[in-house]
């Protein structure tokens, strides 16, 4: 029996619009950790806890490649990406439950 793995590239944002990009194999757990302040570093410091964008991949290498690609983008290009699927920057966390 073959079990397909899933990997996610995600963007969380603060209420002021600061964004953090990450990758995980369990989107629900990772976003819960962001919301609870368990992820130390940038996202905790700037209160990035609102899930505003995510993509799903079957290969971890593809997800990591995409994460690195997005991190190199300008802030404006990242905002355009988010707004293309989530124009009002709603918290998508409830959508993944």
C-alpha positions as a Python dict, from the first residue, in 0.01 Angstrom:
ca = {
    (1, 'X'): (0, 0, 0),
    (2, 'X'): (138, 338, -104),
    (3, 'X'): (75, 634, 125),
    (4, 'X'): (121, 968, -45),
    (5, 'X'): (295, 1228, 167),
    (6, 'X'): (197, 1591, 159),
    (7, 'X'): (417, 1893, 210),
    (8, 'X'): (308, 2253, 233),
    (9, 'X'): (465, 2589, 164),
    (10, 'X'): (278, 2844, 370),
    (11, 'X'): (270, 3215, 443),
    (12, 'X'): (165, 3349, 779),
    (13, 'X'): (116, 3719, 844),
    (14, 'X'): (83, 3956, 1135),
    (15, 'X'): (-205, 4199, 1166),
    (16, 'X'): (32, 4473, 1045),
    (17, 'X'): (123, 4278, 729),
    (18, 'X'): (462, 4133, 820),
    (19, 'X'): (493, 3794, 651),
    (20, 'X'): (683, 3472, 716),
    (21, 'X'): (724, 3185, 468),
    (22, 'X'): (779, 2827, 579),
    (23, 'X'): (748, 2462, 480),
    (24, 'X'): (596, 2172, 673),
    (25, 'X'): (454, 1823, 634),
    (26, 'X'): (166, 1898, 874),
    (27, 'X'): (2, 2232, 803),
    (28, 'X'): (-252, 2214, 1086),
    (29, 'X'): (14, 2140, 1349),
    (30, 'X'): (255, 2404, 1224),
    (31, 'X'): (-2, 2683, 1206),
    (32, 'X'): (-127, 2584, 1552),
    (33, 'X'): (231, 2621, 1676),
    (34, 'X'): (256, 2966, 1519),
    (35, 'X'): (-72, 3070, 1679),
    (36, 'X'): (43, 2945, 2021),
    (37, 'X'): (380, 3120, 1990),
    (38, 'X'): (576, 2792, 1997),
    (39, 'X'): (784, 2872, 1688),
    (40, 'X'): (1073, 3081, 1814),
    (41, 'X'): (1236, 3344, 1597),
    (42, 'X'): (1102, 3581, 1335),
    (43, 'X'): (740, 3466, 1327),
    (44, 'X'): (705, 3485, 1705),
    (45, 'X'): (886, 3819, 1732),
    (46, 'X'): (658, 3981, 1473),
    (47, 'X'): (335, 3795, 1569),
    (48, 'X'): (297, 3619, 1234),
    (49, 'X'): (16, 3379, 1317),
    (50, 'X'): (-251, 3430, 1051),
    (51, 'X'): (-239, 3174, 767),
    (52, 'X'): (-291, 3379, 449),
    (53, 'X'): (-159, 3146, 179),
    (54, 'X'): (-47, 2787, 124),
    (55, 'X'): (45, 2544, -153),
    (56, 'X'): (46, 2164, -142),
    (57, 'X'): (325, 1942, -282),
    (58, 'X'): (381, 1567, -304),
    (59, 'X'): (761, 1590, -285),
    (60, 'X'): (953, 1756, -4),
    (61, 'X'): (1219, 1867, -251),
    (62, 'X'): (957, 2054, -456),
    (63, 'X'): (818, 2224, -145),
    (64, 'X'): (1164, 2332, -28),
    (65, 'X'): (1249, 2460, -376),
    (66, 'X'): (928, 2666, -385),
    (67, 'X'): (989, 2801, -32),
    (68, 'X'): (1336, 2922, -132),
    (69, 'X'): (1196, 3072, -451),
    (70, 'X'): (927, 3268, -265),
    (71, 'X'): (1172, 3393, -3),
    (72, 'X'): (1377, 3555, -281),
    (73, 'X'): (1077, 3744, -417),
    (74, 'X'): (1018, 4111, -343),
    (75, 'X'): (762, 4201, -78),
    (76, 'X'): (530, 4339, -346),
    (77, 'X'): (545, 4020, -551),
    (78, 'X'): (463, 3815, -238),
    (79, 'X'): (167, 4043, -163),
    (80, 'X'): (37, 4002, -518),
    (81, 'X'): (60, 3622, -481),
    (82, 'X'): (-135, 3629, -155),
    (83, 'X'): (-399, 3865, -293),
    (84, 'X'): (-444, 3649, -605),
    (85, 'X'): (-602, 3374, -392),
    (86, 'X'): (-688, 3559, -71),
    (87, 'X'): (-768, 3922, -161),
    (88, 'X'): (-867, 4028, 191),
    (89, 'X'): (-593, 3834, 370),
    (90, 'X'): (-843, 3626, 568),
    (91, 'X'): (-704, 3370, 814),
    (92, 'X'): (-734, 3039, 623),
    (93, 'X'): (-672, 2827, 932),
    (94, 'X'): (-1037, 2722, 964),
    (95, 'X'): (-1030, 2607, 600),
    (96, 'X'): (-769, 2340, 676),
    (97, 'X'): (-957, 2182, 969),
}
